[in-house]
Amino acid sequence: NRVIDANFDDIGPYASKKFVPIYDKQKKIYEFINLDTKKYTGIQTYRNTALYGYNILDIGKGKKIILDANGKKIFKYSFDRIFPYTNKNDETYFGVSLKNTSSLLKAVLDKDSNIIVPAKYKDITPMYSKNGNIKYFNSKIDHYRHSLYNTNGDLILPAKYDEIKIFNEDKKYILAEINKYNSPHGHSSYNVLKEGSTNPLFTADYIYKRHNNSKYATFMKKGLTGIIDMNLKVVVEAKHKNITDVSDDFYATYLDGESIIYKIGNDNELLEVDGRVDFKDHYITIANRQEDSIYNYEFKKLNSKDLVSIEVCYKDKNAIVFQDEDEKWAVVYNENVKYLDGDFESVRCGVEKFIIAKLKNKSTR
């Protein structure tokens, strides 16, 4: 239905069905109109951006303000930059920038103008919990100094860490790298800390957690690697030269071009192969100088010939596309291998359960 019986020069992007920016070519500005009252609100902007249910307005001289979905100005001050960060539960925080001499300093505010992170950082990145809500703000002064704030505005970690990650969300464990220039010991180290304390619960030369939902992390001490669980229990002692991957209860070591797969808690070798192991959700892939292979988790090899390319489908991780040494294409689905009929230039994963196969002059699905 036609809401307003009028012809406008243009209509800008809007975050609400109630307040809409109307462009005036003569004035070269946007003016907001209330679609309920059919009247202009008096709010004007040179440029409007709609983002996450908010309108960010350029009011000139490099300054910006922000309106909510009801057309209400959120902050009484203007900023050089504004960017909303929205949780899954629609709780929103605002990253803002203020020019200080030659540089922009960033801060974070909530919708009530409370300061969550003060304006003294070059960059601020939200860190999300497993349920998609913002848990912390990683705040960077420079490359060697990062601070951590929670969403209440409490300083969790002071500015002396290079890298900060969530280690165990349930136990409020945080993984932080401290550079040698900020370390009392004069060398770099990785520490797992409990929120509210800077005393490390676990320290190593290096700690790596591959995914947010990983059950384990690898660590290095004195040039040897081991594995800890999310409760900081050492489940594999630091005795291996190089642990390359960990998945569920399996891990792989790599040395001199060969990989060995073990099960955590058992020192028996389960599989020894030439190449580097990469654990996928349903498969194990082996990369070995254009002679790749695919195994299942019973350690049965699924390809009869060496492979030159492997793609695990992102949308359906039961599926793999590969090309063998004879340049023939095949699909693995639920561990069943099916070669494709035809002379294809390329084959790749598509959306859902489709495979996209490109012939010489066309594509087919």
N, C-alpha and C positions, 0 to 999 in steps of 0.2 A: 504494500500500500504506500501511496505517496504521503510522506509525513509533512512536508512543507511545500506549499505551492509557490515555488520561486526558482529562478535560474541563478546558479552560483558560478563564479569563475572556476572554482575548483573546491574539492573537499579533501582535507588532509587526513592522515591516519589518526584513528581515535581508539581509545581504550574503553569507552563506555557508549552504550546506545542512547545515553541521555545527553551527553555533552560532545559536540562535534565541532572541529575547527573548519571554518569557511574562509577560503582565500579571496582576498581583495586585490586584484591586479593593480589597481590605481594606487592603493596605499602600500602594496607589496608586503602585506602582513596577513597572518591568519587571525581571525577573531572567533572565539568560541560562542556557540549558540546553544541555548537550552531547548531541547526538542519538545519538552513538556509545555513550556511557556511560550515557545517560538520567539524568545527575546535573546539578544546578545548579553553575555555575562559581564562584559568589560575586560575580559582577559585576552591579551593579544600576544602574539609570538611571531618571530621571523621564521622559525622552523619548529615543527612538532614531531616528536617520536613517540609512538605507542609501544609500551613494553610491559609485559606481565601485569596488565590491568592498570597501568599508570601512564599519564601523559608527561613527557619531559619536554619543557618549553625553552627555546632559545630566546631570551629577552633582550639580546644585544650586548655588545662589548664583551663577548665571550662568556656571559653569565647565563646560568640556567636555573629554572625552578621546576618543581614537580607537583602535579595535581593527582588526586586520587580519582576513583571512578565516578565520584559525585561532583567532580569539578572543584574540590576544596584544595587549597594550597597547603601542602604538608609542612614545609619549613618556612619560617618567616625570613630566612636568609637565602641568598642565591649562591650558587657554587659554579666553579669552572667546569666540573663534570659531575654527573649523577648517574648511578647505575643501580637498579634494584636487584637484590638477591632474594628469591622467594623459596620458602620451604614447601614440602609436599602438603603441609597442613595450612598453607596460605599465609604463614607468618613471614613478614617481609622486613629485611634490613636494607639499608641504602649505603652503597659505597659512594663517597663524595670526595672531590679533589679541590684543594685550595692552593692558589699560586703563592709561593713564597720566594720572592726575588726571581731567580732564574729557573726554579724547579717547581713541580707540582707535588704537594704532600697530600696523602690520602688518609681518610678516616672512614669509620662506619658509624652510622646512626640508626636508631630504630624509628618507627613512625611517630613516636612521641618526642622526638628530638633528643633523646637520651644518648650520650656518647658511649658507644660500645668499644670502639678503638680510637684513641686520640689521633689527631692530625700530625703525625710525625714520621710517616712511613712512605717509602717509594712505591711499594706495591702491597696489596692485601688480597689474599685468596681465601674464600670460604672452604672449609673442610666438612664434608657431609657424613652423617652417620649411615648405618645400614638401611634405615627406613627412609632415607632421602631428605632428612632434615639437617639444617646447618648445626654443627656441634661446636666448631672452633673457627677462629679467623687466624690464619697464618700471615703474620705481618712482617714485612721485610724492610730493614733499614738499608742494608747493603748485602753483598753476596755472602758475607760471613756472619751476619747478625740478623736472625729471625726471632721474633717474639710470638707468643701464642696467647690468644684471648678466648674466653668462652662467650656465649651469647648474653651473659649478664654484665659483660664489661670487666670481668675479673682477669687480671694478668696471671696466666697459668705458668708460662715459662718466660724468663728474661731474654733480652736480645743478645744471645751468645751462641746460637745454634745455626748451622748451615742448612739443615734439612729437617723437617718435622713431619711425621706421619702418625696416623692412628694405628696402634699395634693391636690392642685388645679393647674394643669399645666397652664390653660388659664390665671389665675390671678397671676401666679408665687408665689403661696403660698407653703410654705415648712413646714412640720411637723417635729419637733425636740424635743427629750427628753434631758433634762439637769439634770445631776446627782446632788445629794445634795452636793457633794464635790466641784462642780463647780458653784453652785447656790448662788447668793447673799443672798437668803432667808434661806439657810441652809436646804432645803428639795428638793426632786426631783419633777419635774413637766414636763408636755408636753406643748409645745408652737407651735402655728401656726405663722409663720413669713412671711413677704413679702421679696422676693429676694432683696438684697441690704440693708436690715435693720436687726438689732438684737433686735428691740423692738417688743415684742409679740403683735399680733392682738387678740389672744384668748389664754387663759391659763387654764389648768385643771390639776387635779392630774393624769389623764390618758386620752388619746385620742386614739381611734382605728378605722382605716379605713380598711375594710375587703379586698376590691379589688381596683385596680387602677381606674376602671370606676364606682365605687360606687357613688351614689347620696348623701349618708349620712355617718356620722361617729358618733360613740358613744363616750361619754365623762363621766368622773366621777369627782364629787366634793363632798367632805366631806362624802364619802361612798355611795353616791347615783348617779345613772346614768341617763343621758338624751341623746338627739340626736341633732346634728347640721348639717346643709346642707353645701355644698361646698363653699357657700358665707359667712359662719360663723354665719348664723342666727340660733338661738336656736329654733328648731321646736317641741321638747319635753323637757320640763323642767327636771332638775335633781331631780326626785322624786321617781324613781324606784330603788329597791334594786339591781336588776340585769337584764339588757337588754342583751339577749344572741345572737340575730340575727336581722339584718335589711335587707330588700329586697324591692326595689321599694318604695312603700309607706306603707308597712307593717312592724311591728316590734313585737318581742316576748319578754316577760318577763319570768323569771324563779324564783320560790321560793318554798321551801319545797316540791320538786318533781313535782310541777305543773307549766305548762306554760299557759300564756294568750296571745293571738294575738290581737293587736290593729292596727288601721289605723292611720297614722300620721295626726294630726289635729282633731282627734276624740277620746274622752275618753271612748267610748262604747266598751265593750268586744265583739270581733267577734267570738272567739273560746277559750274554756278552756279545756285543756287536761292534762292527766297524762303523764309526760315525758318531754323531751327536744326537742324544735322545731329547725328544720334546713330548711331554705328556699332554694329551688332549682329553676332552671330556669322555670320549668313548674309544679313542684309539691312541696308539703310541706311534709317532713318526720318527724315522731315523734319517738324518741328513748326512750324506757321505759323498761329496764331490760329484754331484749329478748321478749318483747311484742310490737314490733314496728308497726307503721301504716303509711299509705300514704293518703294524702288529696290533692284535687285540690284547686285552688285559689277561688273557690266558697265555700270552706270549707266543701265539700262533701267527706266522707270517701270512699276510693276506694277498700279497702280490707275488706272481710267479716270475716276473722279469724285473730288472732294475728300473727305477722310475727317474724321470728327469724333472718332474714338477708335481707338487701336491698342494691341494687347496682344501682345507676343512671348511665346510659351509657354516657361515655364521648363524643363519636363521634356523638351520636344522643340523645340529651337531652330530646326528647319526650318519650324515652324508659326507663323503669325500670325493673330490674329482682329482684324477691323476692322468698323466701322460707317461707311457712307458718308453723304453729305449728304442722301440720300433716306431715311435711317434704315433701310437694308437692311444685313443682316449677311452677312459672307463670311469664308471661311477661305483663307489662302494656305498651300500646302504644296508644298515643293520648287519654288517660284516659280510654281505653278499656282494661279489664283484660281477659287474655287467659291463662288457665292452660295447661301445657305441658303433653302430653301422654307419659308415660314411667317411668321407675325407674332410676332416674339420681343420680349420686354421687354428681355432682355439675353443676351449670349453671352460665355462666358469659357473660358479654357483649363482642362482637367481634368488628371487624372493620365495618364501614359503617352501614348497617342495618341487620347484622348477629348476632345471638345469638349462643354461643358455649355451647353445652350440653354434659357432659361427662357421658357415661354409665359405667358399671362396668369395662369393659376391652377395651373400645374404646371411641372416641369422634365423635360427629356428629354436623352438622351445619344446 
